[in-house]
Amino acid sequence: MQALNLALNGKITDHIIPSFKKIDSFLKEWNIGIKDQRNLFLTFANVLKENKRYTRTPKHKLYQYLHVIIVFFYIGCTVTYTFNFVVFLCKSSSGMDSFKFLTKYLATFSGEDPYIMSEAKEEAVRAVIEFVKAPDIFQCDLLDMPAVGQLEKDAKYALVYQLLKIFLTQRLDAYLEFQAANSTLMKSYGLVHEDCITKMRLMSLVDLGSNESGRIPYILINDTLRINDDEVELWVVKAITAKLIDCKMDQMNQVVIVSRCTERIFGQHQWQSLRSKLAAWRGNVASLISTIQANKVVEEGSQATQGVAIR
């Protein structure tokens, strides 16, 4: 902490930020207490949020955005529409590192009594708002953290918790209803309605893709995302670009066939679903092995019969 404070006071944080990535191994070596860990995580989160020089867009991200531009032009999008989406992707995409340390800070309050946990209320609200604002973060464990859960029954911050639940468990219609009733609150936290709609459309599309059939009719996407008919494939491409889903678009049958989608949260329901899928895959593999072994026995028997016949 002394080295970090020295860097902060001397305004030379650029030189120590790269070492933040090694914090897990450092903590094992230092063997520091939980309070010191909290201070460290929160300081890291604040430094990364304030340090804009370190948050330049990586080269691989620039290539990804170039690919987006090419695809969007290919499917007939206007220059303005394409530009606006690339700007959305670029907006503080590096905030993920700051958010990561902020969640590490909040996680240290698990198991603490309500009085101590109340110290984290402001940072819990900050984490929720940062998650909602972030254009490149679509999954988090905030709902599982007691430090965030305490907001649900807090008179001042209950609506913030409700907003988090909407983004992690519901769809666009729920957000629009919330925004209509709480537009002043949204503005007070610096949330831009258009950006929130964009993120909720992507998250709603992910939610549609998580159903067991893995097939999403175009008309359902149209209704859920509240978009025009000719925008359906555009939003599917956006979700693919953001690495939220892997899918194929069957234009003839007007259906999206999903092979993989990102889960916004990973709770008990997701674990049960994963267990069922693994059990099914295990059964399929066992059946395949049995079939191969049976065919091998038949083939060996056939070869032996042919050998006897030749003699």
N, C-alpha and C positions, 0 to 999 in steps of 0.2 A: 504493500500500500504506500510506503514511503516513496518508492521510485515512481509510482503512478501520480502521487500528489506533486512530486517535483516536476514531472512532465507537464501536469496540468497548470501549475503555477508559472512555468517557463514557456507555456504555450507551444510545446514541441511534441504534442500527442501523436503526430504523424509517425514518429519513430518507434512508438511502442504499440500502436494499434495492430500491426501484423502478429504480435505475440499473443493477442487475445484468442486466436484460434487454438492455442495450446493450453488454454486455461484448465481443462479437465486434468491433464497430466500434472500441471503445476499444483493444483489443489491436493493431489495425492502426495506430492513431495512436501508441501508446506504443512499439511495436517492442521489447518486453521479451524477455528470454531464456527458455528453456524452464523453468529452475528457478523463476524468478519466476512464470511462468504456473502451475506446479504449486501453489505456495504460495497464489496467488490463487484458483484453482479450489477447493482444499481449504478455504480460509477461507470462501469463499462457501457451500460445501456445509454447513459447520458452523454458520454463521450462520442459514441458512434452516431447518436442522433444529431449532435451539434457539429461534428466534423464532416463538412461537406466535400472536402478535397478527397477524402478516402472513399467517397461514395460515387465514384465515377462508374459509368456503365461498362462492364467487362466486354472484351472483344468478342467472346462467343455470343453474348447477348446481342451485340450489334449485328452479327451475322444472322441471328434468329430474326431480328426485326426486318432485315433486308429480305429474308425469305417470306415474311408476312406480306411485305409490300408487293412482291412478285405474285404471290398467290391471290391476293386481293384484286390486283389489276387483271389477273387471268380470269377471275370469275365475274368481272365487270363492275367492281366497286369504283366509286368516284374518288378523285384525288383527295377531296376534303374528308370523306368518310375514312379512307385508309390512314390519312395523317392523324386524325383524331384518335384512332385506336392505337397507333404506335405511340402517340404521346401518353395515352392512358397506361401502356405497358411500361414506359420509361419513368413515370412519376415515382420518385423515391423508391425505386426497386431495391435499392441497397438497404432500406429500412429493415429488412429481414434480420440482419445481424443485431441491430438494436433491439428489435422485438424478441429475439431469441434470449438475450441476456435478461430482458425484463421478465420474461416468463420463468427463467431460472430463479430470479429473485423472488417472485411470487410463490414458486414451488417450495421455497424454504420455510414457508409459514404453515405447511401441512402439519397437523397435530398440535399446533399451538392453541392456547386458550383464546377466547374471543377478544379479550383486552389487548393482548399482544398483536393478534391478527388485525385489529382495527387500524394499526399503524400502516397497513398496506392498502387501505381503501383508495387513496388517491392514485397510487400506482396501478391498482387493479383497474380503475376507470381509465387510466392512460393506456393500459394494455388493450382494453376493449376498443377504444377509439383508434388506436394504431392499427389494430387488426382490421377494423371496418374500412379504414382509409387505404390500407396497403393494397395495391392493385395486383400484387403477385403472391399474396398469402391467402390460401383458400382452405387451409386445414390448421386446427390448433386444439390444444387440450385445456383451454381456459375454463370450460364448463365443469371440468373435473377438479378444479383447484378450489379448496375452501376459501382462499383469500379472495377469489372472484365470486364464489357462491354467496358470501356474506352481503353482496350488493343487492341480492334479490329481495331482501326484507328491509333494506335501508330506504327510508322515506326520500332521501335526496337522490339516491343513485339507482333506484329500482328500474327506472325506464332505460337506463344504460344497460343493465343486465338483460332486460327484455329485448333490446336491440341486438345484443349478442346472440341470444337464443334464436332470433329470427334469421340471422345470417348463417347460423350453424345447423339449424334444424327445419327451417321453413322455406317458403318460396317467395317469388316476387310479389304476389298479391298481398301477402302478410306485411311485407316491407312498405308497400305503397299505402296500406291502411294506417300503419304506424306513422309514416312520414306526414300524412295528411293531418293527423291529430297532434303531432309533436314537431312541426317544422321549426319552431323557434328554438327548441332544444337542440335539434340537429345543427342549426346555424351557430349556436353558442359553442359547439365543439368543433367548428370548422369543417363539418362534413358537407361535401358537395353532392347535391341530390343526383345529378346526372352520373357522377362517378359511382355512386351507390347503386343506381339502377343497373349500370353496366356490370358491376360485380355480382349483384343479385341475379341477373339474367344468366350469367355463367354458372353460378352455384345452383340455380334452379335446374339448369340443363344437366348438371352433374347428378342432381337428385333424381331426375327422370331416368338417367342411365343406370342408376343403381338397382332398378327393379329386377326381379329374377329372370324375366324373359329376355332382357338385353335388347329389346326392340322398341324403338320410339317412333311412332307415326309422326310425320311432318305436321299434321294438323294439331297434335298435342303440343308440340314445341311452339307452334304458332300461338296457341291459346295461352299456354303457361308463361311464355316470355313476352306476350302482348306485342308481337311484331307482325309485319306484313308477310305475305306468302313468299315473296321473293327474297326475304332476309333470313329464312330458315337455314339454308346451307352456309350463309355467311357466319352465323353465330356458331354453327357446328365447327367451322374452320377456326374460329376464335378459340373455342374450347380445346381443340386439338393443339393449336399453337401454344396455349398456356399449359399444355401437358396435363390437362384435366381428364381427358378421355382418349381412348384409342377406338376408332370405329370406321365403318364403311357406310357410305351413303348410297342407298338403293333408290335412284331417281325414278326408275320405272314404277316401283311399288310405293314410292313416297314414304320410305321408312329408313331410319338410322339404325344400323346393327352395331351395338356396342360390345367390344371385347374386353375393355378395361375402363374403369372410372375411379377417380380419386374420392375417397370418403372424407367428408368434411369433419367428422368426428369418428373415433374408433372406440366404441363402447361395447357393452355386453352383446347387443344385437349384432354388431359387426363381427365379434369373435365367434358367435354361434353360426353366422353365415359362413365364415371362413372354415369353421370346423366341418360344416356340412359339405362344402365344396371339396375339402381335402379328403373326406370320407368317400365322396363320389369318385374323385380321381384315383384314390387307392383301389376302389372296387374295379374301376375301368382298367387300371394297370394289371391287377390280379387276373382279370378276365382275359386280357391280351396275352399275358404270360401263359395261361392255361391253354389258350388257343394255339400259340406257337409250339408249346410242348406236345400237344396232341397231334399237330400237323407233322412235327418232327418224327414222332413214333410211327405214324402212318407212312411217311416217306421212307423211313428206315426199313419198315416191313415190306414195302413195295420193292425196294432195291434188293432185299434179301430174296424175295420170291423170284425176281428176274434173274438173279445169280444162279439159283437152283435150276431154273428153266434152261439157262444157257448150258449148264453142265449136262 
